[in-house]
Amino acid sequence: MNARSAFSQPLIYGLAAWPLAMLGIPLYVYLPTYYHQLGLELTMVGSMLLLARLSDIISDPLVGLLCDYSGQRGRYLLMLLGWLLLLIGLWQLLLPTEASAGQLLFWAMWVYLAWTLIMIPYQALSAQVSQQTHVKTYYTASREGFSVVGVITVLVLPFVLDDSQDYQQLFRLLYPLVSISLTLALALMLWRLRLLKQESSQRTASILKIDTLRLIWRDPSSRTLLPAYFLNSLANALPATLFLLFVEHFLQLQGYMGLLLLGFFLSGILALPLWVGLARKIGKYAAWRVSMISACLSFVWVFSLAPGSLWGFAVICLISGLSVAADVALPASIQADIAQDLSQKNGSMSGLLFAVWGMLTKLALALAVGLALPALGWLGWEQQSSESLQGLLWLYAGAPVALKLITLYWLRRPHSVAAN
């Protein structure tokens, strides 16, 4: 690969993550509050989103197997199908004609399935871009860098609209922006992205006859990564789910939500090149551990905050934001290494591997919404009891720090992909 391709190919691959990431904050942060504002109880919203996420336990492995069985052309067709379903489902979910629990459940499941049809083949491509481990890091860093750009884009939109709390107006602008940019980005990637030669169809199909999930768990590298990835994803999902509630009700800084989130993610994207360089120098696992330690050391200061502590929380957002890019880019690059290694040994299984990892991410998000929001309801959230506000503090800051410390303990020993 010449110097021009070495620069352009990761960009072509990563660009599709920009419109996809624009949906992250709306679906995981704004959506519960939005449907609560539309009249549904917070406990009901959390329960419906938990049920919708649990459907991924079935759909993700099936899409992963189909991804491996279908080959490169089939993967592209799955992504196109997901694109079509996503455009239909987003309109119904973000701009509903009626706000009912059944409607929320059905269209959330629809959108999550469409997301799966795009994301699993898309992520699996990162295992086919190169045999060199650090080259794959450039691709995953590009993807996650564009993801952060997508998050920043959606955080800027409320300022364009001059109303950070009118979610319906935001969604009316977001829908065409995502639809057009996703269509163009996918078209460019499918047209110009260069991949390694695919496995033969016979070798691709043979993996379907093996107990693949057991094979994944028996692999030492995969067995090291899976629990750590899930625990860290849950640690990140809790504050993401509760951010709006924490800023509005605990800190009483409702007017600064967008700025605080913007600072958090800007900090992350600026730090991304530093994490890529550090991973190349000391290894991906070691750099990932450094990022988690940094996040813990900054987040414990949340307990020192009082209502109105704007500057203190802003500093915490900036420092903890430094680790956000590493938290997604480095594990994703390790995943690509493992997927390529296992596929070379056993036949094509990168689709199933990324389906398992994606399922763990979605399970973490589901638990964050399905446990945290009902817990706040049980503590008297609707009455704004002091117990519910203290529960919010511990769910927002205490639980994530504890989960990251457990993850660090799990990763304390050397492992086979640490040198990657």
C-alpha positions in Angstrom: 0.0 0.0 0.0 1.5 3.4 -1.1 1.6 6.4 1.2 -1.6 7.9 -0.4 -3.6 4.8 0.1 -2.2 4.4 3.7 -3.8 7.7 4.5 -7.0 7.5 2.4 -8.1 4.0 3.0 -8.5 4.3 6.8 -10.5 7.5 6.1 -12.7 5.8 3.6 -13.4 3.0 6.1 -13.9 5.3 9.1 -16.2 7.9 7.5 -19.3 5.7 7.8 -18.9 5.9 11.6 -19.7 9.6 11.6 -23.4 9.4 10.7 -23.8 6.2 12.7 -22.3 7.9 15.8 -24.7 10.8 15.5 -27.4 8.4 16.7 -25.5 7.3 19.8 -26.4 10.3 22.1 -30.0 10.5 20.8 -30.7 6.8 21.2 -28.9 6.1 24.5 -29.0 9.5 26.3 -31.8 11.6 25.0 -34.4 8.9 24.2 -35.3 7.9 27.8 -35.8 11.6 28.8 -37.6 12.3 25.5 -40.2 9.6 26.0 -40.5 10.5 29.7 -41.3 14.1 28.6 -43.9 12.6 26.2 -45.8 11.1 29.1 -44.3 7.6 29.8 -43.1 6.8 33.3 -39.3 6.5 33.7 -39.6 2.9 35.0 -41.7 2.0 31.9 -39.2 3.6 29.5 -36.3 1.7 31.1 -38.2 -1.6 31.0 -39.2 -1.2 27.3 -35.6 -0.3 26.3 -34.3 -3.2 28.3 -36.6 -5.6 26.5 -35.7 -4.1 23.1 -32.0 -4.6 23.9 -32.5 -8.2 25.0 -33.8 -9.0 21.5 -30.2 -8.5 20.4 -29.2 -11.7 22.2 -31.0 -13.5 19.4 -30.4 -11.2 16.4 -26.7 -10.5 16.9 -25.4 -14.1 16.7 -27.7 -14.8 13.8 -26.5 -11.8 11.9 -22.9 -12.7 12.8 -23.2 -16.2 11.4 -25.0 -14.9 8.3 -22.2 -12.4 7.9 -19.5 -15.1 7.9 -21.5 -17.4 5.7 -22.3 -14.8 3.0 -18.8 -13.6 2.2 -17.8 -10.0 1.2 -20.7 -9.4 -1.2 -23.2 -10.8 1.3 -21.8 -8.5 4.0 -22.3 -5.5 1.8 -25.9 -6.6 1.1 -26.5 -7.0 4.8 -25.3 -3.4 5.3 -27.6 -2.1 2.6 -30.6 -3.9 4.1 -29.7 -2.4 7.5 -29.4 1.0 5.9 -32.9 0.7 4.5 -34.5 -0.5 7.7 -32.7 2.1 9.7 -34.1 5.0 7.7 -37.6 3.6 8.1 -37.3 2.8 11.9 -35.6 6.0 12.9 -38.5 8.2 11.6 -41.0 6.2 13.7 -38.8 6.0 16.8 -37.6 9.6 16.9 -40.7 11.3 15.6 -43.6 9.1 16.9 -47.2 9.9 16.1 -48.1 8.6 19.6 -45.9 7.9 22.6 -46.9 4.5 23.9 -44.9 1.8 25.6 -45.8 -0.7 22.8 -44.7 1.8 20.1 -41.4 2.5 21.9 -40.7 -1.3 22.2 -41.5 -2.2 18.6 -39.6 0.6 16.9 -36.6 0.4 19.3 -36.3 -3.3 18.4 -36.6 -2.4 14.7 -33.9 0.2 14.9 -31.6 -2.0 17.0 -31.9 -4.8 14.4 -31.1 -2.4 11.6 -28.1 -1.1 13.5 -26.9 -4.7 13.9 -27.2 -5.4 10.2 -24.9 -2.5 9.5 -22.5 -2.5 12.4 -21.5 -6.2 12.6 -20.4 -6.4 8.9 -18.9 -2.9 9.2 -16.8 -3.8 12.3 -15.9 -7.2 10.8 -14.2 -5.4 7.8 -11.5 -4.1 10.2 -10.2 -7.7 10.4 -9.8 -7.8 6.6 -7.9 -4.6 5.9 -4.4 -5.7 6.7 -2.2 -8.5 8.2 -0.3 -5.9 10.3 -1.6 -5.3 13.7 -0.7 -1.6 13.9 -2.2 -0.9 10.5 -5.6 -2.2 11.9 -5.2 0.2 14.8 -5.1 3.1 12.2 -8.4 1.8 10.8 -10.1 1.3 14.1 -8.8 4.7 15.3 -10.2 6.3 12.2 -13.5 4.7 12.8 -13.7 5.7 16.4 -12.3 9.1 15.7 -15.1 9.7 13.2 -17.5 8.3 15.9 -16.4 11.0 18.3 -16.9 13.6 15.5 -20.4 12.3 15.0 -21.1 12.7 18.7 -19.7 16.2 18.6 -21.9 17.0 15.6 -25.1 16.0 17.4 -24.0 18.0 20.5 -23.6 21.1 18.4 -27.0 20.8 16.7 -28.9 22.2 19.8 -26.8 25.3 19.7 -27.7 25.7 16.0 -31.4 25.3 17.0 -30.9 27.6 20.0 -32.9 25.2 22.2 -31.1 22.3 23.9 -34.3 20.9 25.4 -36.5 20.7 22.3 -35.7 17.1 21.4 -38.4 16.8 18.7 -37.0 19.8 16.8 -33.5 18.3 17.2 -34.7 15.0 15.8 -36.4 16.7 12.8 -33.0 18.1 11.9 -31.0 15.0 12.8 -33.0 12.6 10.6 -32.2 14.0 7.2 -28.6 14.8 8.2 -28.1 11.1 9.2 -29.9 9.8 6.2 -28.0 11.7 3.6 -24.5 11.4 5.2 -24.9 7.7 5.9 -26.0 7.0 2.3 -23.0 8.8 0.9 -20.5 7.3 3.3 -21.7 3.8 2.8 -21.6 4.3 -1.0 -18.0 5.6 -0.9 -16.9 2.7 1.3 -18.5 0.0 -0.7 -17.0 1.5 -3.9 -13.5 2.3 -2.8 -12.5 0.3 0.3 -9.7 -2.3 -0.5 -9.8 -5.5 1.5 -7.6 -8.6 1.8 -8.5 -11.6 -0.3 -11.5 -13.4 1.1 -11.4 -17.0 2.4 -12.7 -19.7 0.1 -16.4 -20.4 0.3 -15.7 -23.9 1.5 -13.5 -22.7 4.4 -16.0 -20.0 5.2 -18.9 -22.4 5.5 -17.0 -25.0 7.5 -17.0 -22.9 10.6 -20.7 -23.1 10.8 -20.5 -26.8 11.7 -18.4 -26.1 14.8 -19.5 -25.1 18.2 -18.2 -21.6 17.5 -19.2 -19.9 20.8 -17.3 -22.6 22.7 -14.3 -22.1 20.3 -14.4 -18.3 21.0 -14.4 -18.8 24.8 -11.6 -21.4 24.7 -9.3 -19.0 23.0 -7.1 -17.4 25.7 -7.0 -13.9 24.1 -10.8 -13.8 23.6 -11.4 -15.1 27.1 -9.2 -12.3 28.5 -11.0 -9.6 26.4 -14.6 -10.6 26.7 -15.3 -10.0 30.4 -13.1 -6.9 30.5 -14.8 -5.4 27.5 -18.3 -6.1 29.0 -17.4 -4.6 32.4 -15.8 -1.6 30.9 -18.8 -1.1 28.6 -21.2 -1.2 31.5 -19.0 1.3 33.4 -19.3 3.7 30.4 -23.0 3.0 29.8 -24.1 4.0 33.3 -22.9 7.7 33.2 -24.0 8.0 29.6 -27.5 6.9 30.5 -27.7 9.1 33.6 -25.9 12.2 32.3 -28.9 14.4 31.6 -30.6 13.5 34.9 -27.4 14.0 36.9 -26.6 17.4 35.3 -30.2 18.7 35.5 -31.4 17.3 38.9 -28.2 16.8 41.0 -25.9 19.6 39.7 -28.8 21.8 38.6 -26.9 22.9 35.5 -29.5 22.2 32.9 -28.5 25.0 30.6 -24.9 23.7 30.3 -25.6 20.1 29.3 -24.5 20.5 25.6 -21.4 22.4 26.5 -20.3 19.9 29.1 -20.8 17.0 26.7 -19.1 18.9 23.9 -16.0 19.4 26.1 -16.0 15.8 27.1 -15.9 14.5 23.5 -13.6 17.2 22.1 -11.1 16.2 24.8 -11.4 12.6 23.6 -10.8 13.3 19.9 -7.8 15.5 20.6 -6.3 12.7 22.7 -6.9 10.0 20.2 -3.5 10.3 18.3 -1.7 10.2 21.7 -3.4 6.9 22.6 -2.6 5.4 19.2 1.1 6.4 19.7 1.1 5.1 23.2 -0.4 1.8 22.1 2.3 1.4 19.5 5.0 2.0 22.1 3.8 0.0 25.1 1.0 -2.3 23.7 -2.7 -1.9 23.3 -3.7 -3.6 26.6 -1.2 -1.5 28.6 -2.4 1.8 26.9 -6.0 0.7 27.6 -5.2 0.2 31.3 -3.7 3.6 31.5 -6.9 5.1 30.0 -9.0 3.4 32.6 -6.8 4.5 35.5 -7.1 8.1 34.2 -10.8 7.8 34.0 -11.1 6.5 37.6 -8.8 9.2 39.0 -10.8 11.9 37.5 -14.3 10.5 38.1 -13.9 10.0 41.8 -14.0 13.8 42.2 -17.7 13.7 41.3 -18.4 13.0 44.9 -16.9 16.3 45.9 -19.4 18.3 43.8 -22.3 20.3 45.1 -25.3 21.8 43.1 -24.0 24.5 40.9 -20.4 23.2 40.6 -20.0 24.1 37.0 -16.3 24.6 36.8 -15.5 21.5 38.9 -17.7 19.3 36.8 -16.3 20.8 33.6 -12.7 19.9 34.6 -13.9 16.4 35.4 -15.5 16.1 32.0 -12.4 17.3 30.2 -10.0 15.0 32.1 -12.3 11.9 31.9 -12.9 12.7 28.3 -9.3 12.0 27.5 -9.9 8.3 28.0 -13.1 8.0 25.9 -11.3 7.5 22.6 -8.9 4.9 24.0 -11.8 3.1 25.6 -13.3 2.4 22.2 -10.4 2.4 19.8 -8.0 0.2 21.6 -10.4 -2.7 22.5 -11.8 -2.5 19.0 -8.3 -2.9 17.5 -7.6 -5.9 19.9 -10.9 -7.4 18.7 -9.8 -7.1 15.1 -6.5 -8.9 15.9 -8.3 -11.7 17.6 -10.9 -12.0 14.8 -8.2 -12.2 12.1 -6.2 -14.8 14.1 -9.1 -17.1 14.8 -10.4 -16.8 11.2 -7.0 -17.8 9.9 -7.0 -20.9 12.2 -10.6 -22.0 11.9 -12.2 -20.4 8.9 -14.2 -17.2 8.6 -15.7 -16.2 12.0 -15.0 -12.5 12.3 -18.7 -11.7 11.8 -19.7 -13.9 14.7 -16.9 -12.6 16.9 -18.0 -9.0 16.3 -21.6 -10.1 16.9 -20.6 -11.4 20.3 -18.7 -8.3 21.2 -21.5 -6.1 19.9 -24.0 -8.1 21.9 -21.9 -7.5 25.1 -21.9 -3.8 24.3 -25.7 -3.7 23.8 -26.2 -5.9 26.9 -24.2 -3.3 28.9 -26.4 -0.5 27.6 -29.5 -2.5 28.3 -28.5 -3.1 31.9 -27.6 0.5 32.4 -31.0 1.6 31.2 -33.0 -1.3 32.5 -31.5 -1.3 36.0 -30.6 2.3 36.7 -33.8 3.9 35.7 -36.2 1.5 37.5 -33.9 1.7 40.5 -34.3 5.5 40.6 -38.0 5.0 40.2 -38.1 2.7 43.2 -36.1 5.2 45.3 -38.8 7.8 44.7 -37.6 9.7 41.6 -41.0 11.0 40.6 -41.2 12.7 44.0 -37.5 13.8 43.8 -36.7 12.2 47.1 -33.3 12.7 48.7 -32.7 8.9 48.5 -33.2 9.0 44.7 -30.7 11.8 44.3 -28.1 10.0 46.4 -28.9 6.9 44.3 -28.3 8.9 41.2 -24.9 10.0 42.5 -23.8 6.5 43.2 -25.1 5.0 40.0 -23.6 7.9 37.9 -20.1 7.9 39.5 -19.6 5.2 42.2 -20.7 2.1 40.1 -18.6 3.1 37.0 -15.4 3.6 39.1 -16.0 0.2 40.9 -16.5 -1.6 37.5 -13.4 -0.1 36.0 -11.3 -1.2 39.0 -12.7 -4.7 38.6 -11.8 -4.6 34.9 -8.2 -3.5 35.8 -7.9 -6.3 38.3 -9.1 -8.8 35.6 -6.4 -7.4 33.2 -3.6 -7.5 35.8 -1.8 -10.5 34.3 0.0 -10.7 31.0 -2.0 -12.1 28.1 -1.2 -13.4 24.7 -2.3 -10.3 22.7 -0.8 -7.8 25.1 2.1 -7.2 22.8 -0.1 -6.3 19.9 
